[in-house]
Each structure stands twice: as structure tokens, then as C-alpha cells.
Amino acid sequence: MHDFACPGGAMRGLWDAYFAALRLAGTFARSWKPVFDGLDTVICQSRWEEQAVDAMQKSGFQGVAGRRLTLGTAAIVAGRKP
């Protein structure tokens, strides 16, 4: 599984600035405004990585692991089904 992830450290400042720019763009692209207004909050409040690892392990997957990519703004969770 692959999806956005909320970065930490110095990258978090760039992340916040990026989403501020998207919110500003949403004032011009009105159909996208609802997405830009809350997407960063949804991503940062999500616990999808931990939940995916837990669900996969409970379902019998082996070697389940998560990995952060793109300076922490994306994550992949993978495993093997025996």
C-alpha cells in the first residue's frame, strides 16, 4: 500500500508552506477548495500506516514493514502472504 504521510522535522515546515500555497490556489480553483482546505490535516491525523501493518499481520502476512519515501511525505507498507 502506498499513500501520503505527514513528515516530521525540517520537512514539516516545507509541507506546511506547500499546503498554504494550495489553500491560496483554492481561492482561484473553487472546485478544489474543499480538498485543499483540509487535506494536510487529514493526512497528519491519519494512522493508516500503523493500521495497515496491524491488519496485514493479523491476516497472516509475513515480513510486514513500512517505509517512508520522498523526505517523509509518502509511505509504503508491504508484506508477503504465505
C-alpha positions as CSV (number, residue, x, y, z in Angstrom):
1,M,0.0,0.0,0.0
2,H,1.2,3.5,-0.8
3,D,-0.2,6.8,0.3
4,F,0.7,10.3,1.6
5,A,2.3,10.6,5.0
6,C,2.9,13.5,7.3
7,P,6.6,14.4,7.5
8,G,8.4,15.5,10.6
9,G,11.4,17.7,11.3
10,A,12.5,20.3,8.8
11,M,10.4,18.9,6.1
12,R,7.3,19.7,8.1
13,G,7.9,23.4,7.5
14,L,8.1,22.9,3.8
15,W,5.0,20.7,3.9
16,D,3.0,23.4,5.8
17,A,4.1,26.1,3.3
18,Y,3.1,23.8,0.4
19,F,-0.4,23.3,1.7
20,A,-0.7,27.1,2.5
21,A,0.1,27.7,-1.2
22,L,-2.5,25.1,-2.2
23,R,-5.1,26.7,0.0
24,L,-4.4,30.0,-1.7
25,A,-4.7,28.3,-5.1
26,G,-8.1,27.0,-3.9
27,T,-9.4,30.6,-3.9
28,F,-8.9,30.6,-7.6
29,A,-9.8,27.0,-8.4
30,R,-13.0,26.9,-6.4
31,S,-13.8,23.3,-7.2
32,W,-10.6,22.2,-5.5
33,K,-11.0,24.5,-2.4
34,P,-12.6,21.8,-0.2
35,V,-9.8,19.4,-0.9
36,F,-7.0,21.9,-0.3
37,D,-8.7,23.2,2.9
38,G,-8.3,20.0,4.9
39,L,-6.1,17.5,3.1
40,D,-3.0,18.2,5.2
41,T,-5.0,17.8,8.4
42,V,-6.5,14.5,7.2
43,I,-3.1,13.2,6.2
44,C,-1.4,14.2,9.5
45,Q,-4.2,12.8,11.7
46,S,-4.3,9.5,9.8
47,R,-2.8,6.4,11.4
48,W,-3.1,4.4,8.2
49,E,0.5,3.1,8.3
50,E,0.2,1.5,11.8
51,Q,-3.3,0.3,11.0
52,A,-2.2,-1.3,7.7
53,V,0.7,-3.1,9.4
54,D,-1.6,-4.4,12.2
55,A,-4.3,-5.5,9.7
56,M,-1.8,-7.3,7.5
57,Q,-0.1,-9.1,10.4
58,K,-3.4,-10.2,11.8
59,S,-4.4,-11.5,8.3
60,G,-1.3,-13.7,8.2
61,F,1.1,-11.6,6.1
62,Q,4.7,-12.1,6.8
63,G,7.6,-9.7,6.7
64,V,5.3,-6.7,7.0
65,A,7.1,-3.4,7.1
66,G,6.6,0.2,6.4
67,R,9.0,2.6,4.7
68,R,9.0,6.4,4.3
69,L,9.8,7.9,1.0
70,T,10.1,11.4,-0.6
71,L,11.5,13.0,2.5
72,G,8.8,11.5,4.7
73,T,5.8,12.8,2.7
74,A,4.9,9.3,1.4
75,A,4.9,5.8,2.9
76,I,4.7,2.2,1.6
77,V,3.5,-0.7,3.7
78,A,4.2,-4.2,2.2
79,G,4.2,-7.8,3.2
80,R,4.1,-11.3,1.8
81,K,1.1,-13.7,2.0
82,P,2.4,-17.2,2.5
